[in-house]
Amino acid sequence: MPSIVGNLKINSIGSSGVVNIGDSMYISPSSSAKTFAGAGSFNTGDFGQTNNTLSATNTSDPDISDQNTSK
C-alpha cells in the first residue's frame, strides 16, 4: 500500500539495524547474541535490593552454532 512520508531524521543506525520507509514484504536483521548473567544482573529501579547467598551461571554451550545468520 503506497504511503506518503513527511520529514524524517535518522540520527544513527546500528551495524545490524533495519530502516524501512515504504512497502516491504520481509525484513530481517542479521545479527544474533547470547547473554550470560547471574542472579540479580538485570534488576533496574531506584531502590533495588537483591540478596543472593550463592549465585552461579552455567555458561557451558556444547553445540557448535545456536542461531545461524547470513548477510
N, C-alpha and C positions, 0 to 999 in steps of 0.2 A: 504494500500500500504506500503510495507516494506521501512524502511529508515535506513540510517547509520548516527549515531550521533557521532560527534567528541568530543573534550574536552568540558566539561560542568562544570561550577562552579555556585552553588546556595548559595548566602550569607545568605539569610533568607527567610522564608515563613511565612506569617501571619496566624493567627489561622483559618481563613476561606479561605485561598488561595488554588489554584489548580495548580499543576505542571503536565504536560503531556509530556512524552517522548515516541514517537511511535504512534501506531494506537489507536484510540479511537472513539467510537460511540457516546457517550453522556457524557458531562462534565457539572456539575452544582455546583457552590459554595453554601454552606449552611449558608448564613447569610443575614440579612436584617437590614436596618437602616432608621430612619426618622430624618430629619433635619429641625428645625425651625430657620428661620433667618429673620431679618428685612431688611428694605431698605438700600442698600449700604453695606451689610455684606460681599459679596463675590467679591468686587472690587479688582482688582490687577493692578499693574503697578508702575511706578516710581513717577508720579505726579498726582495721583488720587485725585479728589475733588468731594465730594458728599454733596449736600445741601438738608437736609431733615427737613422741618419745623415741620412735625408731622409724626411719624412712629409708627405703631402698628402691631404686628404679632399675628394672630389668632392661638392659639395652642390648640383649642378645638378639641377633637377627640372622637366623640361619639361611634364609632364602637369598638368592642372588639379586633379584630385582622385585621391587614392590609395585611400582607404578611406572610403566614404560611411557615415555613421552618422545615425540619426534617432531621436528620442525618441518 
